[in-house]
Amino acid sequence: MLFHSLVTLATLLVLAVTARAAPHPPDSQPTGHPWPRPNHGLPPCNEVYRPCRCPPGTTFKNLTTFGIIGAPAIDVQRVLGDFPISVTGDGHVPGATRTFNFTVPNAGSYLFTEELVEWTTSLDGSFTQVYQQSPNLPVVEVPGGGGSFNGMWQSVTGQQTVIANETAISWKNWRCDVGEPFPAAASHEIGIMRASEILDEMGLRTGVDIPVFSIFYEPEAQKALSQFAVYLG
């Protein structure tokens, strides 16, 4: 069982570090990078996951949440992330939008809408979804002085592993913020765990989950993979 868990975790980490190149913190002074970084020549941040620059006065943030759900990818893709209060269009066709109602403690609530810009799937059920803040890019202010969204994008990949009833999840989030408007890591971790619970209630989760975790900035994933390879010996 230990070896099985180590192998599946290794698969997950490989998925993380072989994904598209991570954006580098471009503007202002992002958390974890207290020194200025040049951004001359970088394109504006958008739905393409690459080095980019945020609007002046905002902070670039980049994290990835990982986990393994003990169910086939074809089943995981049906429920993962599907918790909005409203949807327009076909949820599997680019151009569709979904709207969430976020609550701010002691400050009320606000709506946040994102648009599906990419949906791909494979014969084995593996999938990738890419979303962007919509409309793109008017500012979304958070009540109670909680900051603002000035562009947010995310990519959700579910990779069918060699184990028939296990799917490796990589949920990337990159955005341009003022303040701390959204606890993305906690939200995505809860989203993955909730998807697993739903699959379990449907009788579709027959494999083993690996606890979710989040890392900030992709170099940390490469470091984790290197240390894990040494551990496996």
C-alpha positions in Angstrom: 0.0 0.0 0.0 2.9 2.4 0.8 4.6 1.7 -2.5 1.3 2.1 -4.3 0.8 5.5 -2.7 4.3 6.6 -3.5 4.0 5.6 -7.1 0.7 7.4 -7.6 2.1 10.5 -5.9 5.1 10.4 -8.2 2.7 10.3 -11.1 1.0 13.3 -9.8 4.2 15.3 -9.4 5.3 14.3 -12.9 2.0 15.7 -14.2 2.7 18.9 -12.4 6.2 19.6 -13.7 5.6 18.4 -17.2 2.6 20.8 -17.7 2.9 24.0 -19.6 5.6 26.3 -18.4 4.7 28.3 -15.4 4.4 32.1 -15.4 7.0 34.0 -13.5 5.9 36.7 -11.0 5.9 39.8 -13.3 4.7 42.9 -11.6 5.0 44.7 -8.2 6.3 42.4 -5.5 4.4 39.1 -5.3 4.2 37.1 -2.0 7.2 35.0 -1.6 9.3 37.1 -4.0 10.3 40.3 -2.1 12.5 41.6 -4.8 11.5 43.5 -8.0 11.5 41.5 -11.2 11.9 43.0 -14.7 8.9 42.5 -17.0 10.1 44.3 -20.1 8.7 42.7 -23.2 6.4 40.3 -21.4 2.9 40.0 -22.8 -0.1 41.0 -20.7 -1.5 38.1 -18.5 -4.3 36.1 -20.2 -5.6 32.6 -20.5 -2.2 31.4 -21.9 -0.1 29.9 -19.0 3.2 31.7 -19.5 5.4 34.5 -18.1 3.3 37.6 -18.3 2.8 41.1 -16.7 -0.1 42.3 -14.6 -1.6 45.8 -14.8 0.3 48.4 -12.8 -0.5 48.5 -9.2 -1.6 44.8 -9.0 0.2 41.7 -7.8 0.7 38.5 -9.7 -0.1 35.3 -7.9 0.4 31.7 -9.1 -0.4 28.5 -7.4 -1.3 24.9 -8.2 -3.4 22.5 -6.2 -2.8 18.8 -6.5 -4.7 15.7 -5.5 -5.7 12.2 -6.6 -9.3 11.1 -6.7 -10.1 7.4 -6.5 -12.3 7.3 -9.6 -11.8 7.1 -13.4 -11.2 10.4 -15.1 -14.3 10.1 -17.2 -16.4 10.3 -14.0 -14.2 13.0 -12.4 -14.7 15.3 -15.3 -18.5 15.2 -14.8 -18.4 16.7 -11.3 -15.1 18.6 -10.7 -15.6 22.3 -10.3 -19.3 22.2 -11.2 -20.6 24.1 -8.2 -21.8 27.5 -9.6 -25.1 29.2 -8.8 -25.8 29.7 -12.6 -24.5 28.6 -16.0 -25.0 30.0 -19.5 -24.3 27.9 -22.6 -23.0 24.3 -22.7 -20.5 23.7 -19.9 -18.3 21.7 -22.3 -18.2 24.3 -25.1 -15.9 27.4 -25.0 -17.9 30.6 -24.5 -20.1 29.1 -21.7 -20.0 31.0 -18.5 -20.5 30.1 -14.9 -21.2 32.4 -12.0 -20.4 31.9 -8.3 -21.7 33.7 -5.2 -18.9 34.4 -2.8 -19.5 35.4 0.8 -17.2 37.8 2.6 -17.4 37.5 6.5 -19.2 40.5 7.9 -19.2 42.3 4.6 -21.9 40.6 2.4 -21.4 38.7 -0.8 -20.6 39.3 -4.5 -20.8 37.6 -7.8 -17.9 36.4 -9.9 -18.3 35.1 -13.4 -15.8 33.2 -15.5 -15.8 32.0 -19.1 -14.7 28.6 -20.4 -12.0 29.2 -23.1 -10.8 25.7 -23.6 -12.2 22.2 -23.1 -10.2 19.2 -24.3 -10.7 15.5 -23.5 -9.1 12.2 -24.4 -10.4 8.7 -25.0 -9.3 7.6 -21.6 -11.3 10.4 -20.0 -8.4 12.7 -19.2 -9.4 16.4 -19.6 -8.3 20.0 -19.4 -10.6 23.0 -18.7 -9.3 26.6 -18.9 -11.3 29.5 -17.6 -10.9 33.3 -17.5 -12.5 36.1 -15.6 -15.6 37.4 -17.4 -16.1 40.0 -18.7 -12.4 40.2 -19.5 -11.1 42.2 -17.7 -13.2 44.7 -15.9 -12.3 44.9 -12.2 -14.4 42.9 -9.7 -14.3 44.7 -6.3 -14.7 42.7 -3.1 -16.9 44.2 -0.5 -15.6 45.3 2.9 -12.2 46.5 1.5 -11.2 43.0 0.5 -9.3 44.0 -2.6 -10.2 43.4 -6.2 -9.7 40.9 -9.1 -8.0 42.5 -12.1 -7.8 39.3 -14.1 -8.0 35.7 -13.0 -7.4 32.5 -15.0 -7.3 28.8 -14.1 -6.6 25.5 -15.7 -8.0 22.2 -14.4 -6.4 19.0 -15.6 -7.6 15.5 -14.8 -5.1 12.9 -15.9 -6.1 9.2 -15.9 -3.3 7.3 -14.2 -2.2 3.7 -14.9 -4.6 2.7 -12.1 -8.1 2.4 -13.7 -9.9 4.1 -10.8 -7.5 6.9 -10.0 -7.3 10.4 -11.5 -4.5 12.9 -10.8 -5.7 16.4 -10.5 -3.6 19.5 -11.3 -5.6 22.8 -10.7 -3.6 25.9 -11.7 -4.6 29.4 -10.8 -2.8 32.6 -11.9 -4.2 36.1 -11.4 -3.6 39.8 -10.9 -5.0 41.1 -7.6 -5.1 44.1 -5.3 -5.1 42.8 -1.8 -6.2 39.3 -1.0 -9.7 39.0 -2.5 -9.9 35.2 -2.8 -8.4 32.2 -0.9 -7.8 30.2 -4.0 -5.7 27.4 -2.5 -8.3 26.6 0.2 -11.2 26.9 -2.3 -9.6 24.5 -4.8 -8.6 22.0 -2.2 -12.2 22.0 -0.9 -13.5 21.7 -4.5 -11.4 18.6 -5.2 -12.5 17.0 -1.9 -16.1 17.8 -2.5 -15.9 16.3 -6.0 -14.6 13.1 -4.4 -17.4 13.1 -1.9 -20.0 13.4 -4.7 -18.4 10.6 -6.6 -18.5 8.5 -3.4 -22.2 9.3 -2.9 -22.8 8.2 -6.5 -20.9 4.9 -5.9 -18.3 5.9 -8.4 -15.3 6.3 -6.1 -13.8 2.9 -5.8 -10.1 3.8 -5.6 -7.9 5.6 -3.1 -7.7 9.3 -2.7 -4.4 11.1 -2.0 -4.9 14.2 0.2 -4.9 17.5 -1.6 -2.2 20.1 -1.2 -1.2 23.4 -2.8 2.1 24.9 -3.8 2.9 28.4 -4.8 5.1 28.8 -7.9 6.1 25.9 -10.0 9.8 25.7 -9.1 8.6 24.3 -5.8 7.0 21.4 -7.7 10.3 20.6 -9.4 12.1 20.7 -6.0 9.5 18.3 -4.5 9.8 15.9 -7.4 13.6 15.9 -7.1 13.4 15.2 -3.4 10.8 12.5 -4.0 13.0 10.8 -6.6 15.9 10.7 -4.1 13.5 9.2 -1.4 12.5 6.4 -3.8 16.2 5.6 -4.4 
